[in-house]
Amino acid sequence: MSESIYLDYAASTPVDPRVADAMDACLRDPAAMANAAATHWAGRAAAARAQPAREQVAQLIGARASEIVWTSGATEADNLALVGAARFQQRRGRHIITALTEHPAVLESCRSLQAEGFQVSYLSPNGAGLVEPESVAAALRDDTILVSLAHVNNELGVIHDIAAVGAICRAHGALLHVDAAQSAGREAIDVRAQQIDLLSLSAHKMYGPKGIGALFLDADRCRRVTPLLHGGGQERGLRPGTLPVHQVVGMGMAAELAQARLAADPPAILALRQRLEAGLLALPDVQLNGSPDRRSCHIVNVRIGGVEGESLRLGLHRFAVSSGSACAAESGEPSPVLRSLGIADQLALSSLRISLGRDSTEAEVDALVAAVDATARRLRALAPD
Amino acid sequence: MPWSPLLMPPPGACAPWRPTDMDYPAAVLAHFAAPQHAGELREGPGEAVSGRAGELADGVVVSFQLRVLRGTIQALAFRAYGCPYTLAACSLAAEGLQGAPVARVREFTIGQVADELQVPPGKRGALLRIEDALRSCWRAWDNSQLSRSSASRSDP
């Protein structure tokens, strides 16, 4: 086998053909061409075309359609949730809690809030890469207004106990924001049962199109946030801009398919992940990064000792795998997430995040294990003692 | 925990240049795929010396072994832990030094090798370890010559 193999489904997934068909039909439908904010018959027709998508996305997370705000993706949803909620709630307090392992969209939003005078507590994970609910409870202050924690960490794949954190935040009176970009369609999400107040979603992480995402805002707990963009009154004034109806239709279809496949896809992908892990961890000097147990079905993160990271990646060039968050990969720096686990820089640089999807196969997994083995052996043989 | 500047570059920091596998020059890919003079020095006539430079924590370690006979490098071998440019530069440098007078090691600079491999500016610093390792070889050889000559002078 010498062809290229894609194993970076945590970075992005291919568009499901049924999603592409739905978007294509929408783009070609004259009845859906108008500005959905317009009050005339054509605008109402476009708005009607988008409405089922809002319901499809809401159903995936146990929310109501009226609680979904369309964004350009999870990055914008994270920004709107963090910055928008903090600004709107600042008379109640100016303290925010998040984790060092969060996605850059959350961390950079927090940094911008620090520049506005907000105080942010960055919680360190335990050795397994998890922020325990007790750590969140211990960090809460009287002026804490917001806690932000990913459901599934995008680099390690570890799953946070969101329901426990939700109960703690609810009892304290702080809002809970959850980045669910990695967990939607892979883990069950119920915003009511888990007591989530704001939740970010991305379409392209669940076989939908790029350029569209959503933010859930609990109607009772967090009805408003301060908008980041200024313009028309679309999306209840929270996110102005003409609704991209075809994008919205694509995300709705992706959410519906994700929900329909929730019982079948994760177990099948988990079996592949276990095969991949067994193969990799049987190799010399390969160790798992993050919890072996509390992890999503699709992500494996391993550190490979005795090899330099860039040479390792060149040796594995026909595999699309990641050395960290794809969104931060351009920096060439060791992953801050792995650093926060206490992993040395050289091992962080020679770590690989491998993520599996619906189309992954046993043959692809086996080919990667064989290639990692061959590349690591070759590079170690070249290295001085 | 307060924000630590050690954990992430400051806002607006220019990201260091980082190649993808498609960005490497063909010569780098060729040397990476089939490095010349890699591994252990084979047995043979002449005096063997070695030198090493770099630290694992810095991401670059280079070692060279030379076998010198009558002032000429009869054979040499390298080992390296580093990026593809480092491995390729070791390979190309070793090719150039095979059969050369050992004095060339003392004067060796990596510039020509780096130019030939089109090593980008951000990666050239790591290649200085190759110079350091070769200079270390020279010092080892020079010391052995000094020891030998002083030993011959002290002979009755």
Chai-1 contact restraints between the chains, C-beta under 6 A:
chainA,res_idxA,chainB,res_idxB,connection_type,confidence,min_distance_angstrom,max_distance_angstrom,comment,restraint_id
A,Y122,B,M1,contact,1.0,0.0,6.0,A-B,restraint_1
A,S124,B,M1,contact,1.0,0.0,6.0,A-B,restraint_2
A,E308,B,Y81,contact,1.0,0.0,6.0,A-B,restraint_3
A,E308,B,G82,contact,1.0,0.0,6.0,A-B,restraint_4
A,E310,B,C83,contact,1.0,0.0,6.0,A-B,restraint_5
A,S311,B,C83,contact,1.0,0.0,6.0,A-B,restraint_6
A,S311,B,P84,contact,1.0,0.0,6.0,A-B,restraint_7
A,L314,B,D21,contact,1.0,0.0,6.0,A-B,restraint_8
A,L314,B,P84,contact,1.0,0.0,6.0,A-B,restraint_9
A,H317,B,D21,contact,1.0,0.0,6.0,A-B,restraint_10
A,E330,B,A15,contact,1.0,0.0,6.0,A-B,restraint_11
A,S331,B,A15,contact,1.0,0.0,6.0,A-B,restraint_12
A,G332,B,P16,contact,1.0,0.0,6.0,A-B,restraint_13
A,G332,B,R18,contact,1.0,0.0,6.0,A-B,restraint_14
A,P336,B,L7,contact,1.0,0.0,6.0,A-B,restraint_15
A,P336,B,M8,contact,1.0,0.0,6.0,A-B,restraint_16
A,Q346,B,G59,contact,1.0,0.0,6.0,A-B,restraint_17
A,L382,B,A38,contact,1.0,0.0,6.0,A-B,restraint_18
A,A383,B,Y81,contact,1.0,0.0,6.0,A-B,restraint_19
A,P384,B,V61,contact,1.0,0.0,6.0,A-B,restraint_20
A,P384,B,S63,contact,1.0,0.0,6.0,A-B,restraint_21
A,P384,B,R79,contact,1.0,0.0,6.0,A-B,restraint_22
